[in-house]
Amino acid sequence: MGIYAMDFALKFNHSIFSTPYPPKPSPKCRFLTARCSLPLSSDGAATGLAERPWKVADARLVLEDGSIWRAKSFGASGTRVGEVVFNTSLTGYQEILTDPSYAGQFVLMTNPHIGNTGVNFDDDESRQCFLAGLVIRSLSITTSNWRCVETLGDYLAERNVMGIYDVDTRAITRRLRQDGSLIGVLSTEQSRSDDELLEMSRSWDIVGIDLISGVTCNAPYQWVDETKSEWDFNSDGRDRDTYRVIAYDFGIKHNILRRLASYGCKITVVPSTWPAAETLKLKPDGVLFSNGPGDPSAVPYAVETVKEILGKVPVFGICMGHQLLGQALGGKTFKMKFGHHGGNHPVRNLRNGRVEISAQNHNYAVDPASLPEGVEVTHVNLNDGSCAGLAYPALSIMSLQYHPEASPGPHDSDCAFREFIELMESTKQAA
C-alpha cells in the first residue's frame, strides 16, 4: 500500500464573502487549492475513512410476483417467509405487533411514520410477537411518549422479529390491492441471491396451514384483569351478576378478556384443542370462540368442537371464532383478495341501521349464501358488502367478523359485549 497525493480545487467568488448583499459583480474569481494525503489500497481505494453517518440499504423484500424491494433493516436480521398484508391503522403498532392473528404474515403499515411513541409495558395484546415481520416507510429516529420504555427497533430485536424501512409502502399497497395478498421473503443475508429468495416465496403457501396450534395457550388458566379505570370508556349500567365464561384461545387478545371481565365475567381460558365435553362439565354460562390466525378450513378439530357446543350454551364468536361458527353451522368460508386489516372499516348493523367504525384483521370471510335457513346476517362491511356478523337465536349464537374490543381502533362496537351478557342472562332466565 502506498501513499498518494490527491488535490482538491475549490472555486468561489470572493465578492460574496467580502461585500454586503447584494454583491457587486466582479470578473475575478479566486481559487483555493487544498492538498492532502490519504493512504490508498493497492486497487486505488482510499482507506481509513470514517463510516457513513447514514444507514444504507441492507435488506430485501422479494415478492412472489418477481418484484424486489430494497430497504434498510431494523430489529432482527436473517431470512423469513410470510404473507404480505397491509394495515391502514394510524396508531397502535404495538398492539398490531402482538396480535396473534398476524402469525405467518408480514404487516405493512400504510401510515408512513412509525415508532415515534416507542413501546411500553401495557399495550401488548399477547405474550409475544407472532407476526413474521414489519414493513414501514419511515422509522422514527426518536421517541416521545410518557409511557415509552424502549425503542421499536430494540423491542423487535429482543423478540427476534425482522423489520424494514425506507421502502415504498404506497407502491406495495397498490400492488397488493390490485393482485391480492402476496407471499414474500424478507432477508438481510447478502449471501442469498434474488433468485433463491424468489424461489422461497413461490414454494411456500399460507393456505391450509394450522397456525392456531402455534399461538394458543398450553393449558387452561383463569383471567381476572379488567380494563383499567383510566382506559375504561363504557362502565355505566353493568350488571353485578357474575357470568362464567369459557374462552377458547385460538389466538385471543388480552383486551377481549379485559372487556369480558369488566362486564362481570369470570373467565377460564382453554387451549384450542380443549374437548367440548370438558367445557360442558364446567357448566359455563357462555362460551367465547376467539380471534386467531390463518385458514379456518385448516383446523377441522376446532370446527368439531364448536359443533359439539352449539345449542347447549350461548356462544359468541369473534373473527376466527365467527368463521368457525359459520362452518359449524354448515356454511362455507373463502379467502379474500387482500383481507381487512385496520382500524377504520365501516360496518352496518342491519338490525338497527347503526354504522360502526370497526377494527378488523382477517383474510377469510363467511359466504352468507351457504348458510342454512334461520341464520341471520346481522352486520355487513360497507367497503365490500361481506358478511361481518351472524346470529342464530334458536341456538343462542352471535358472532362478529371484526374486533369489538378494538385495541387499537375505535370503540363503537363495545356494545357487543353487553349483548353477549344479555344473551347469557336471557338463557339463564329461560332455564
Disulfide bonds with the S-S distance in Angstrom:
none
